[in-house]
Structures are given as structure tokens and as C-alpha cells.
Amino acid sequence: MLPSIDDLVGRCVAGDGGRRTLTLDPRFQGLPDTAHGGSVLAVFDALAAATGPREIQGVYRRRVPLGVPLALAVRRDGDGARFELADGRATLVDGRVERAAKVVTEAARLVGTAYPLPVSYGCFACGTTNEIGLRIALEFDERAVAGEWAPREPLRTDAGTVATAGLTTLLDEAAFWLGALATGEAGMTTELRVSLHRPAVFGTRLTVSGLRARVRPRADDPRYWQTETAVHDDRGALIASGRITFVAVRGVAKRLATGMLAMNPADVVRRVFPIYV
């Protein structure tokens, strides 16, 4: 029997108090050999132990490796907590959890011809063979990136809701593809602000979406693109929303596209990375 995602997140953390060690399970992969941004936010949320509407923030300064013990500093701060994840040489992620949910984004529906976005084998979000993963299949048209998702059993919490890791990962994954479609390049999400507005009851279908028209380059550095994403339940209630920054890194898409061609039709990869396929 597979462990729940919440149990697995807990097993990744050792120690207590202000100094912990985080060793992320390799199944929390995003890009190859790198943790999915949504999984790191879920760790912060679990350690903060906050309930009700809240915002989870993460500023990713470097790649977060998998299966490697990392130093995690935890500092309680009023109604929330601050985090610093480091590898002994440099800070990888600065994080924060606050008892607030400030970010609100409207739902985006696909209205034109929808095209599938590429998937992988091992990704925690879209991986087709990741036994604990979400296995989300996103699509896009000229208006939006979106996908419907029915959470699988590992994503059920003891309270009968959808695990935080599922929501943060959906928002982060949609933001990555919004950025990739805007730039034709791959890269990474660097600044994540996710608001959890209300619990999602396990067993309901969820929709993650983001409007392409809301994707904008940052004025001071056009490599960085601001995105807005949201998760709604099957009644249209807003469950979670995010403002997530994508940074385009020239050349990364060539390596990523080459790997994706092993599991995706060429036209699927070409629609996102046309100059590399």
C-alpha cells in the first residue's frame, strides 16, 4: 500500500525545533534531478501547522536536489513561520507561511481547440509512471492553460481533504507551462506565492487554470514572467490561487525537449518549444 503524501512529506523531515534536515523523496521530482516547487511549499506548510486561509511563499534561489540531506532552519514568526533551506554552501529557498490568503484569480476555461502539453515519466505533477504523483494532463489553447484532475488515494488527508502538496503542485505546474508558452523556453519557477482559501473535499474533481493574457514580463528583467493560476472545485469554488514567477533560461528547453520526445509525439513538444524541435 502506498503511503499518503502527507505521511511521505513528514518522513522527509528529521529533527525538531529550529534546526531540521530535509531529504526529499526522489518521487517529488519536477525537472530531472530537481524537486518540484510545489513539494517544497508543502513541507513548509506542514511544519508551520497552520489551519484556515493562509499564504505559502517560496523564493527559489538555486535548484533543490532530491535524496540529499539539506539543512532546514525554522523560525516561528507571530501567526506563521519562516524557513531557510540550504545545502551547506548557499541558501536554496527562503520560505514563509502566513495566516492569510490574499491572492485571488478568476477561473479560466479552454474555449478554442485544446492541445495537450507534454508529460514525462517521473514528474510528481505529470509523470505517467510516478506511483505517488498527480498524473495531471494539462492542455492549452489561445486563451488559457487548464486541466481537470481527480485526486488519487495518496492525496487524501486524514481529514478527508486533498493534500496541500496536490494544490501547490497543480498551481506551480500550470505556471511553468504558462511561462514556457509565453517564451518558447524552459526554465524554472523562482518566486511562488500560493494562497489556500478553503479545503478541497477528497473525491471532488478539481480544475487548475491560468489565463495566458495575464502572463507578463517583469519590467526590470524580461527573463522573468509573472503568472496567475487558480484551482477551483467542481462547483466553481476557489480552492487555491497563486502568483508565480517563471524565469526563462535559454538552452534548457533543448535538453528538456530532447527527453520529452521519448514519450510525447513531436508535434506536442514542438507547439511549446518550436525552435528546438
N, C-alpha and C positions, 0 to 999 in steps of 0.2 A: 504493500500500500504506500502511495506517495505521501510525503509529509505535506502539511499545509504550508502555504507561502509564509504565513506569519510565523510558524514554527521554524522554518528554514532561515528566515531573517534573524530570529532570535539566536539560532545556533551559530550564526556568523560572527557574533559579538562575544568577546571574552572580557573578564574583569568587571570591576564595578567602580562607582564613584566617578571622578572627573577624568580618569585615565583608563581607556579601554583599548582593546585590539580588535580590529575588523578584518576578517578574512572572508572575502565574498566568494560564495559558491560559484564555480565556473558556469553554471546554468543561468546565472544572471547576466549573461553576455549581451552586449549591444553590437557594436562593431567588433571585428575579430580581436580577441585577446583584451577586450576592454569592457568594463562594467557598463550596463545600461544606466543612463542617468536616472531613470525612474526608480531603479532598485536602491540607489544610494539615498534618494529622498525618503524612501520607505524606511530605511534604517534610522534616519534622523527622526522621523515621525514616531517610530516605535519607542525610541529612547526618550523622547520628550513626554510620551504617555499623555498627551493632551487629548481632550474629547471635545465634541462640538465643532462649530465652524472654526477653521484655522488655516493659516498660510504656511506652507513649507517652502523654504528658499534654499537654493544651492548655487554657488558660483564656482564653476569648474575651471581650475587654472591649468591642470595637466590631466593626462589620461589616467584613469583609475584602473589598475591591473586586477586580475582575478586570481584567486587562490594564493595570494601573497599577504602575510600579516602586515597590517598598516596601523599606525598609531591614530587613535581617535580621541581627541580631547572633548569633554562635555562640560559645559558651564550653564548652570541654571540661571535664568535671567527673568525675574518677575513672573509673568504668566507663561513664559516659554523657555526656550533653551537655545544655546549657541553651540556650534560644532566646528572643529577643525580636523580634517582628515589629512594625514601626512605620511610620507614614505621614509622619513628619516633624513631626507635631504631637502625637501621642499614641501610646501603646502599643496595638496591636490584639490581639495574642495573646502570652501567655507560655507557653513550652513546655519540655518536658523529656523525655528518653528515658533509661530506666534498664535495666540488665541484670537484670530481674526480671519475673515475671508473677504478680501477687498476686491478681488478681480472677478469681473463678470463679463461673459462673452456670449453673444447670441448663437443659436444653433445655425448650422449651415447644411443645406441639403443639396445633393447632387441633382441637377436638373437637366443636364445635357447627356451626351454619350459618355458613359463612365469607362475608364481604362484602369486595369489593375496596376498597382505598384509592385515592384519586385519584392520577393520574400527570400529568406535564407533557410538554412537548416537549423543553426544553433541559436539564433537570436531569441532572447527572452520575450520580445514582443511578437515577432512574426515567424520565428523559426518553426518549420513544419515537423521537426523531429525532437524539439526540446520538450522533454516529458513534463516539465512543470510550467512551461511557457504559456503565454496568452493565445498564441496562434491567430492573431488578428490579421485579417486580409483587408488592407486599405485600398481604396480606389480614388481616382481624381477625375474631374472634368475641368472646364474652363473657369468654373466658379469656386470650387472647393476641393479639399481633401476630406474624405469621410470613410467610415466603416462601421458596420454593426458587429456587435460582439456579445456572445453568450458565455459568461464566465464558466470555466470548468471547475471541478470539485476542489483542486488545490487552492483555488482563490476564495473559498468560503472561509469566513472567520468563525470563531466560536459563537459570536453574537448573531450569526446568520446573515451577515452582510458581505459585501465584496471587499477584499483586502486592499489596503492603501496602495500596495505595490502595483496592483492592477490598474488603478486610476492614474497614478503618476506616470506609469509606463505608457499607457494609451496617449496621454497628453504629450509626452516627450517624443514618442514615435511619430505622431501626426505633425509635430513641429519640425522634426528633422526633414520629412518629405516636403513640407511647405517650403522650407529653405532650399532644398535641393531642386525643386521645380522652379523656383524663382531665379536661381543662379546657374543651373546646369552643372553644378559642382557638388561634391560631397564635402564633409567636414564634421562638425560636432556641435551639439548644443552646449552653450557655455554658461548662460545665466538662466536659471529656472526658478520661476515663482508660480507655485501651484496652490490654489485655494480649494479646500474641501468644504463644500457648502452643506451637504447632508449625506447620510449614509445611503448606499445603493443596496437594496434588498437582494440577496442572492437568489437567482432564478429569473430575474427580470433581464430583458435584453437592453444593452446599452449602446449608444451611438456616440462615437468620437468624431469631431469635425473641426475644421478651421477654414475660414474664408481666405482665398488667395489674394483678394484685393486688400486685405488687412496686412499683408506682408510688406514691410518697408525697410529699406537700408537705413542704418544708423547714420545720422548726419555727420558725425565726426570720424567715421570709419566705415566705408561702404562694404567692407568684407563681412560686417555684422548685420544680420537681418532680424528684425523684431517680428514675432508671430503671436497669434492669439488662437488658442484651442479650447475646446469645451467637451464635456461628457454630459449627455442627457439620458434619462431613463426612457422607457417605452411610453410613458405618459407625458413626456416633454419637460419634466422637472430637471432643473440644473443640478447636477451632482458635483461636478468639479470643473474648474477652469484654470487656464494657465496663460501666462505671458512668458514666452520662452525665446531666448536669443540663439540664433543659428549663426555659426561662423563658417564661411566657405574657405576651404583650404585647397588651393589649386593643385591638381595632380592626384589627390586622394581618390577621386572618382574613377580614375583609370584603373587602379588596383581593385577598388570595390566592384566596378562593373565587370572586370575580368572574372572575379569569383562568382558573381551573380549569374553570369552566362551559363554556368554549370547546372543551374537549377531553374532558370527562367528563360522563356523564349526571347530571342534577340530583340524583337520589337518592343517588348515590355521594358527592357533595360534602356533601349535607345530613346524612348519617349522622355526619359528623365535625364539621361546623360548622352545627348545626341553627338557630341564631338568626340566621345570616347568609344563609341560602338559603331 
